[in-house]
Amino acid sequence: MKVRTGFVSNSSTTSFCIIGVDTTWATEKLLQACGHDKEWFQETAGFGSAEADNGMMMFYGEYDNGPSWAGLDAETLLVDKTLPQAREWFVKYIQDKLGVVLLLDSVRLCHGEAGDG
């Protein structure tokens, strides 16, 4: 029997699981730190990714509203870290690589579905 362990997506939405943030202030700061703005996000149809100094920062949200979530792939981070360790690593990484200071309490495992559907 085959068991699917990943996310399923279609053409209008995508499922995600990231270590990151889900506040407007933080997602906008991270978007700017990666050199992008809301228009870029809208051009990516509501789920874009941007190079964050050798790490791929992912942005998700509804097309019209801008990004609601920003972070790094949880599956990759959780290979060799516990969730608390991954949260601490993320805060340090974001400050070192992008110059954005995040509070540890604002970083969490974010998951959901985003897009225009």
N, CA, C and O of each residue as an XYZ file, in Angstrom:
468
protein
N       0.844     -1.173      0.000
C       0.000      0.000      0.000
C       0.892      1.239      0.000
O       1.900      1.281      0.704
N       0.522      2.237     -0.783
C       1.258      3.485     -0.858
C       0.656      4.484      0.125
O      -0.563      4.646      0.182
N       1.506      5.151      0.894
C       1.048      6.165      1.832
C       1.657      7.492      1.430
O       2.873      7.601      1.273
N       0.829      8.488      1.263
C       1.314      9.820      0.903
C       1.647     10.572      2.183
O       0.803     10.710      3.069
N       2.879     11.057      2.274
C       3.292     11.796      3.463
C       3.506     13.279      3.189
O       3.702     14.051      4.128
N       3.475     13.689      1.945
C       3.705     15.094      1.600
C       2.401     15.851      1.467
O       1.324     15.326      1.750
N       2.517     17.083      1.035
C       1.348     17.911      0.811
C       0.849     17.750     -0.617
O       1.618     17.439     -1.526
N      -0.441     17.964     -0.800
C      -1.050     17.897     -2.115
C      -1.406     19.315     -2.521
O      -1.938     20.084     -1.721
N      -1.111     19.659     -3.769
C      -1.479     20.994     -4.231
C      -2.112     20.898     -5.610
O      -1.915     19.925     -6.337
N      -2.879     21.935     -5.955
C      -3.419     22.027     -7.300
C      -2.970     23.347     -7.899
O      -2.091     24.008     -7.347
N      -3.550     23.734     -9.003
C      -3.041     24.902     -9.720
C      -3.327     26.226     -9.025
O      -2.649     27.214     -9.307
N      -4.305     26.282     -8.126
C      -4.650     27.578     -7.549
C      -4.230     27.750     -6.095
O      -4.268     28.871     -5.588
N      -3.834     26.696     -5.412
C      -3.412     26.813     -4.020
C      -2.199     25.930     -3.783
O      -1.876     25.044     -4.574
N      -1.539     26.203     -2.663
C      -0.424     25.362     -2.272
C      -0.450     25.172     -0.762
O      -0.771     26.105     -0.025
N      -0.120     23.989     -0.304
C      -0.013     23.712      1.117
C       1.425     23.925      1.539
O       2.350     23.723      0.752
N       1.613     24.333      2.787
C       2.963     24.610      3.249
C       3.117     24.270      4.720
O       2.140     24.200      5.465
N       4.357     24.060      5.121
C       4.735     23.852      6.506
C       6.121     24.474      6.666
O       7.108     23.947      6.154
N       6.185     25.591      7.376
C       7.432     26.335      7.509
C       7.699     26.654      8.983
O       6.788     26.650      9.811
N       8.946     26.924      9.282
C       9.302     27.543     10.556
C       9.405     29.020     10.218
O      10.242     29.417      9.407
N       8.561     29.833     10.833
C       8.559     31.233     10.461
C       7.619     32.073     11.284
O       7.362     31.792     12.455
N       7.114     33.102     10.654
C       6.273     34.088     11.320
C       4.960     34.272     10.561
O       4.866     33.992      9.366
N       3.957     34.748     11.288
C       2.657     34.966     10.654
C       2.028     36.289     11.088
O       0.808     36.399     11.206
N       2.877     37.291     11.323
C       2.368     38.622     11.640
C       2.680     39.553     10.468
O       3.695     39.390      9.792
N       1.819     40.506     10.238
C       1.988     41.423      9.113
C       3.324     42.152      9.199
O       4.047     42.248      8.207
N       3.651     42.663     10.380
C       4.912     43.404     10.537
C       6.104     42.545     10.139
O       6.952     42.975      9.358
N       6.168     41.336     10.674
C       7.323     40.470     10.424
C       7.400     40.024      8.968
O       8.484     40.023      8.386
N       6.278     39.645      8.372
C       6.318     39.185      6.979
C       6.715     40.328      6.047
O       7.452     40.109      5.087
N       6.237     41.545      6.317
C       6.613     42.686      5.484
C       8.095     43.019      5.641
O       8.763     43.336      4.657
N       8.621     42.951      6.877
C      10.048     43.203      7.103
C      10.903     42.176      6.367
O      11.905     42.535      5.748
N      10.516     40.900      6.430
C      11.280     39.857      5.753
C      11.199     40.015      4.240
O      12.191     39.810      3.541
N      10.033     40.374      3.735
C       9.873     40.613      2.300
C      10.812     41.735      1.841
O      11.490     41.598      0.823
N      10.850     42.834      2.584
C      11.731     43.952      2.258
C      13.199     43.541      2.366
O      14.008     43.905      1.513
N      13.545     42.785      3.412
C      14.934     42.364      3.615
C      15.421     41.480      2.475
O      16.617     41.444      2.183
N      14.499     40.766      1.827
C      14.844     39.927      0.667
C      14.822     40.726     -0.631
O      15.053     40.173     -1.706
N      14.543     42.025     -0.533
C      14.574     42.887     -1.714
C      13.298     42.888     -2.531
O      13.331     43.164     -3.730
N      12.168     42.582     -1.898
C      10.907     42.517     -2.631
C       9.839     43.370     -1.957
O      10.042     43.899     -0.864
N       8.702     43.493     -2.631
C       7.580     44.243     -2.086
C       6.276     43.511     -2.403
O       6.278     42.430     -2.993
N       5.165     44.126     -1.996
C       3.859     43.494     -2.190
C       3.562     43.232     -3.668
O       2.945     42.222     -4.006
N       3.996     44.132     -4.545
C       3.768     43.927     -5.984
C       4.471     42.662     -6.479
O       3.902     41.901     -7.261
N       5.706     42.436     -6.024
C       6.418     41.196     -6.382
C       5.635     39.986     -5.906
O       5.483     39.002     -6.629
N       5.140     40.075     -4.680
C       4.365     38.962     -4.121
C       3.124     38.698     -4.967
O       2.796     37.544     -5.241
N       2.441     39.744     -5.376
C       1.250     39.584     -6.204
C       1.598     38.981     -7.566
O       0.816     38.213     -8.125
N       2.774     39.331     -8.097
C       3.205     38.764     -9.374
C       3.519     37.271     -9.262
O       3.480     36.554    -10.262
N       3.826     36.804     -8.060
C       4.108     35.376     -7.863
C       2.824     34.602     -7.563
O       2.876     33.425     -7.207
N       1.681     35.255     -7.706
C       0.353     34.641     -7.546
C       0.067     34.196     -6.119
O      -0.709     33.263     -5.911
N       0.675     34.840     -5.139
C       0.315     34.556     -3.755
C       1.178     33.540     -3.035
O       0.927     33.255     -1.864
N       2.173     32.990     -3.681
C       3.137     32.145     -2.968
C       4.462     32.204     -3.707
O       4.657     31.558     -4.737
N       5.364     32.998     -3.150
C       6.650     33.197     -3.796
C       7.781     32.779     -2.887
O       7.592     32.583     -1.687
N       8.947     32.646     -3.463
C      10.128     32.361     -2.665
C      11.232     33.296     -3.121
O      11.304     33.677     -4.289
N      12.084     33.655     -2.186
C      13.154     34.596     -2.477
C      14.430     34.122     -1.813
O      14.410     33.600     -0.699
N      15.525     34.306     -2.498
C      16.831     33.928     -1.948
C      17.141     34.811     -0.746
O      17.085     36.038     -0.837
N      17.463     34.194      0.356
C      17.816     34.922      1.575
C      19.244     34.538      1.948
O      19.471     33.873      2.959
N      20.204     34.960      1.129
C      21.615     34.679      1.374
C      21.845     33.174      1.547
O      22.232     32.715      2.622
N      21.610     32.438      0.506
C      21.799     30.980      0.440
C      20.710     30.167      1.121
O      20.825     28.944      1.200
N      19.672     30.800      1.610
C      18.522     30.095      2.157
C      17.298     30.569      1.408
O      17.218     31.744      1.051
N      16.352     29.699      1.163
C      15.186     30.082      0.384
C      14.047     30.475      1.321
O      13.395     29.615      1.914
N      13.815     31.784      1.448
C      12.728     32.295      2.262
C      11.446     32.150      1.456
O      11.396     32.535      0.288
N      10.412     31.595      2.078
C       9.145     31.381      1.380
C       8.082     32.308      1.956
O       8.013     32.530      3.165
N       7.262     32.838      1.069
C       6.192     33.756      1.447
C       4.873     33.179      0.935
O       4.770     32.759     -0.218
N       3.875     33.167      1.807
C       2.569     32.630      1.440
C       1.481     33.586      1.902
O       1.639     34.295      2.896
N       0.380     33.595      1.171
C      -0.764     34.407      1.555
C      -1.720     34.552      0.399
O      -1.535     33.957     -0.663
N      -2.734     35.343      0.617
C      -3.708     35.602     -0.430
C      -3.164     36.691     -1.351
O      -2.553     37.656     -0.890
N      -3.381     36.534     -2.609
C      -2.853     37.417     -3.649
C      -3.075     38.899     -3.321
O      -2.132     39.689     -3.373
N      -4.301     39.278     -2.987
C      -4.648     40.688     -2.796
C      -4.104     41.287     -1.508
O      -3.882     42.496     -1.441
N      -3.885     40.474     -0.494
C      -3.542     40.997      0.825
C      -2.058     41.033      1.140
O      -1.666     41.595      2.163
N      -1.242     40.467      0.314
C       0.177     40.379      0.619
C       0.466     39.145      1.450
O      -0.452     38.408      1.809
N       1.735     38.911      1.760
C       2.086     37.679      2.468
C       1.575     37.666      3.905
O       1.667     38.664      4.620
N       1.042     36.536      4.308
C       0.587     36.331      5.680
C       1.581     35.490      6.468
O       1.603     35.544      7.698
N       2.402     34.714      5.770
C       3.385     33.835      6.401
C       4.717     33.973      5.676
O       4.755     34.148      4.458
N       5.805     33.893      6.431
C       7.139     33.909      5.846
C       8.029     33.001      6.672
O       7.979     33.027      7.901
N       8.841     32.198      6.003
C       9.731     31.321      6.754
C      10.544     30.416      5.861
O      10.621     30.602      4.647
N      11.150     29.428      6.495
C      11.969     28.437      5.815
C      11.316     27.070      5.955
O      10.565     26.824      6.899
N      11.603     26.197      5.024
C      11.006     24.865      4.969
C      11.198     24.106      6.279
O      12.329     23.857      6.698
N      10.093     23.740      6.922
C      10.148     23.051      8.214
C      10.760     21.663      8.088
O      11.509     21.236      8.966
N      10.452     20.961      7.015
C      10.964     19.597      6.853
C      12.489     19.582      6.859
O      13.103     18.695      7.451
N      13.093     20.557      6.204
C      14.553     20.647      6.164
C      15.125     20.990      7.535
O      16.106     20.386      7.968
N      14.516     21.958      8.219
C      15.025     22.388      9.516
C      14.857     21.334     10.594
O      15.683     21.237     11.501
N      13.801     20.548     10.505
C      13.508     19.582     11.566
C      14.216     18.243     11.380
O      14.014     17.326     12.176
N      15.043     18.115     10.340
C      15.806     16.881     10.136
C      16.760     16.649     11.293
O      16.893     15.526     11.777
N      17.430     17.716     11.742
C      18.429     17.550     12.796
C      18.206     18.473     13.988
O      19.109     18.661     14.803
N      16.997     19.056     14.099
C      16.689     19.955     15.195
C      15.304     19.638     15.751
O      14.419     19.183     15.026
N      15.132     19.885     17.045
C      13.788     19.847     17.613
C      13.095     21.147     17.223
O      13.748     22.067     16.730
N      11.801     21.238     17.432
C      11.084     22.473     17.101
C      11.632     23.666     17.895
O      11.857     24.720     17.299
N      11.854     23.552     19.196
C      12.438     24.701     19.912
C      13.821     25.090     19.373
O      14.129     26.278     19.277
N      14.645     24.121     19.025
C      15.962     24.414     18.451
C      15.818     25.098     17.092
O      16.561     26.031     16.788
N      14.876     24.646     16.279
C      14.659     25.236     14.953
C      14.178     26.672     15.086
O      14.587     27.531     14.304
N      13.321     26.949     16.059
C      12.850     28.320     16.282
C      14.017     29.228     16.667
O      14.147     30.330     16.135
N      14.861     28.772     17.585
C      16.028     29.563     18.000
C      16.980     29.778     16.823
O      17.488     30.882     16.626
N      17.221     28.725     16.046
C      18.097     28.828     14.879
C      17.546     29.848     13.888
O      18.302     30.651     13.343
N      16.233     29.824     13.650
C      15.594     30.733     12.705
C      15.790     32.192     13.127
O      16.131     33.037     12.299
N      15.575     32.488     14.409
C      15.745     33.855     14.906
C      17.168     34.336     14.647
O      17.369     35.450     14.163
N      18.159     33.499     14.968
C      19.565     33.861     14.766
C      19.883     34.009     13.280
O      20.556     34.961     12.883
N      19.409     33.083     12.463
C      19.648     33.118     11.019
C      19.095     34.406     10.410
O      19.783     35.072      9.636
N      17.873     34.754     10.752
C      17.231     35.937     10.189
C      17.979     37.204     10.607
O      18.144     38.124      9.806
N      18.427     37.247     11.853
C      19.173     38.420     12.297
C      20.536     38.495     11.614
O      20.946     39.564     11.163
N      21.239     37.364     11.536
C      22.571     37.346     10.919
C      22.529     37.610      9.413
O      23.335     38.385      8.900
N      21.608     36.981      8.712
C      21.583     37.053      7.250
C      20.796     38.226      6.689
O      21.155     38.787      5.654
N      19.709     38.597      7.385
C      18.844     39.641      6.837
C      18.787     40.902      7.683
O      18.221     41.908      7.255
N      19.364     40.862      8.871
C      19.360     42.034      9.733
C      18.025     42.356     10.362
O      17.821     43.474     10.834
N      17.111     41.402     10.380
C      15.787     41.606     10.973
C      15.766     40.917     12.332
O      16.077     39.731     12.440
N      15.401     41.663     13.359
C      15.340     41.116     14.712
C      13.918     40.641     14.984
O      12.966     41.419     14.932
N      13.797     39.361     15.274
C      12.504     38.760     15.596
C      12.527     38.271     17.042
O      13.563     37.822     17.534
N      11.404     38.357     17.709
C      11.285     37.778     19.040
C      11.051     36.276     18.898
O      10.298     35.837     18.028
N      11.694     35.504     19.751
C      11.533     34.049     19.699
C      10.067     33.651     19.797
O       9.634     32.710     19.132
N       9.302     34.358     20.618
C       7.880     34.030     20.782
C       7.061     34.234     19.511
O       5.959     33.698     19.392
N       7.598     35.014     18.547
C       6.850     35.251     17.307
C       7.116     34.177     16.253
O       6.443     34.141     15.223
N       8.089     33.305     16.503
C       8.463     32.272     15.532
C       7.790     30.960     15.925
O       7.826     30.549     17.084
N       7.181     30.318     14.940
C       6.469     29.069     15.219
C       6.422     28.181     13.987
O       6.893     28.556     12.913
N       5.859     27.028     14.156
C       5.597     26.131     13.033
C       4.315     26.645     12.384
O       3.244     26.588     12.988
N       4.423     27.139     11.170
C       3.275     27.694     10.447
C       2.890     26.699      9.351
O       3.750     26.168      8.648
N       1.622     26.463      9.220
C       1.162     25.548      8.174
C      -0.203     25.977      7.696
O      -0.946     26.657      8.404
N      -0.515     25.576      6.504
C      -1.824     25.924      5.961
C      -1.842     25.799      4.458
O      -1.045     25.079      3.857
N      -2.772     26.518      3.870
C      -2.935     26.534      2.424
C      -3.059     27.977      1.993
O      -3.772     28.763      2.615
N      -2.368     28.318      0.935
C      -2.394     29.700      0.459
C      -2.552     29.710     -1.051
O      -2.271     28.723     -1.730
N      -2.996     30.818     -1.550
C      -3.147     30.981     -2.991
C      -4.395     31.748     -3.328
O      -4.983     32.422     -2.483
N      -4.792     31.635     -4.577
C      -5.955     32.400     -5.021
C      -7.207     31.557     -5.100
O      -8.217     32.009     -5.639
N      -7.171     30.352     -4.583
C      -8.330     29.476     -4.671
C      -9.010     29.371     -3.381
O     -10.015     28.670     -3.268
